[in-house]
Amino acid sequence: MSRFVLKDTYFKKAKQDGYRARSAYKLKEIQTKFHLVKKGDRVLDLGCAPGSFLQVLSEIVGSEGSVVGIDILPTRPLPSKNVVALTRNILDPGLEELLTSHAPHGFDVVTCDIAPNLSGIKEVDDKNVRDIYDAVRQVVAASLRREGGLVLKSFFSENLKGIQNDLKRLFKTVSIFKPAASRSVSSEIYFVCLGKK
Ligand SMILES: C[S@@+](CC[C@H](N)C(=O)[O-])C[C@H]1O[C@@H](n2cnc3c(N)ncnc32)[C@H](O)[C@@H]1O
């Protein structure tokens, strides 16, 4: 199937199924393969706008679970009672305290689909990507419970091996997964990390 047909297929499907973005199907594929999120879980979603991961996560965790989303842009409110979306830059100080107030015992799973805004200036963009990774790592260290899981979007252009090795220090297993719903021309991949040490 050509990438245009593929794009059209997921775009149309998202519209039909009521998801805010095609990204919903990337998370669904990850969930089907890795069974990361469970009913009743508390999940943190970094880079949540417009909200399709939140929609999928809300369905999985159900009424006994909860989902907290964070994005630098406002997320249009979702009707689900188990979801709250906060407008925050993950690079800003004070995030840890805010997250603790939402999940005092830590989150069971963190998902991060952040796509940093790129300037086209390599040094600036590399620094931005590194800063975001460091912020995510800090959130994971402070707010993800022991044995918890992480889904982290990354790009081939980044220091993939370095990130993978770093994640292996934090988690028992670290896999790299490219969902079919991800455009083949995109260099994005997802790290799926299980069992926080
Ligand atoms: C690909 S979109 C996420 C799509 C989302 N997973 C969904 O399913 O609807 C990437 C998001 O990362 C957010 N983002 C970029 N830099 C950020 C930062 N420093 N802090 C928080 N969010 C950020 C962008 O605003 C954007 O909404």
PDBQT file of the ligand as one rigid body, heavy atoms in Angstrom, charges set to zero:
ROOT
HETATM    1  C1  LIG A 201       2.450  14.345  17.944  1.00  0.00    +0.000 C 
HETATM    2  S1  LIG A 201       1.705  15.460  19.070  1.00  0.00    +0.000 S 
HETATM    3  C2  LIG A 201       0.983  14.359  20.227  1.00  0.00    +0.000 C 
HETATM    4  C3  LIG A 201      -0.256  13.662  19.726  1.00  0.00    +0.000 C 
HETATM    5  C4  LIG A 201      -1.000  12.947  20.855  1.00  0.00    +0.000 C 
HETATM    6  N1  LIG A 201      -0.244  11.805  21.331  1.00  0.00    +0.000 N 
HETATM    7  C5  LIG A 201      -2.343  12.449  20.417  1.00  0.00    +0.000 C 
HETATM    8  O1  LIG A 201      -2.501  11.234  20.317  1.00  0.00    +0.000 OA
HETATM    9  O2  LIG A 201      -3.256  13.277  20.201  1.00  0.00    +0.000 OA
HETATM   10  C6  LIG A 201       3.090  16.074  19.958  1.00  0.00    +0.000 C 
HETATM   11  C7  LIG A 201       2.743  17.060  21.069  1.00  0.00    +0.000 C 
HETATM   12  O3  LIG A 201       3.934  17.368  21.810  1.00  0.00    +0.000 OA
HETATM   13  C8  LIG A 201       3.692  18.643  22.384  1.00  0.00    +0.000 C 
HETATM   14  N2  LIG A 201       4.932  19.217  22.939  1.00  0.00    +0.000 N 
HETATM   15  C9  LIG A 201       6.049  19.624  22.258  1.00  0.00    +0.000 A 
HETATM   16  N3  LIG A 201       6.955  20.126  23.117  1.00  0.00    +0.000 NA
HETATM   17  C10 LIG A 201       6.416  20.034  24.379  1.00  0.00    +0.000 A 
HETATM   18  C11 LIG A 201       6.874  20.392  25.685  1.00  0.00    +0.000 A 
HETATM   19  N4  LIG A 201       8.070  20.955  25.874  1.00  0.00    +0.000 N 
HETATM   20  N5  LIG A 201       6.063  20.171  26.756  1.00  0.00    +0.000 NA
HETATM   21  C12 LIG A 201       4.831  19.614  26.555  1.00  0.00    +0.000 A 
HETATM   22  N6  LIG A 201       4.337  19.249  25.341  1.00  0.00    +0.000 NA
HETATM   23  C13 LIG A 201       5.118  19.452  24.269  1.00  0.00    +0.000 A 
HETATM   24  C14 LIG A 201       3.138  19.453  21.198  1.00  0.00    +0.000 C 
HETATM   25  O4  LIG A 201       2.465  20.603  21.632  1.00  0.00    +0.000 OA
HETATM   26  C15 LIG A 201       2.223  18.399  20.544  1.00  0.00    +0.000 C 
HETATM   27  O5  LIG A 201       0.876  18.577  20.939  1.00  0.00    +0.000 OA
ENDROOT
TORSDOF 0
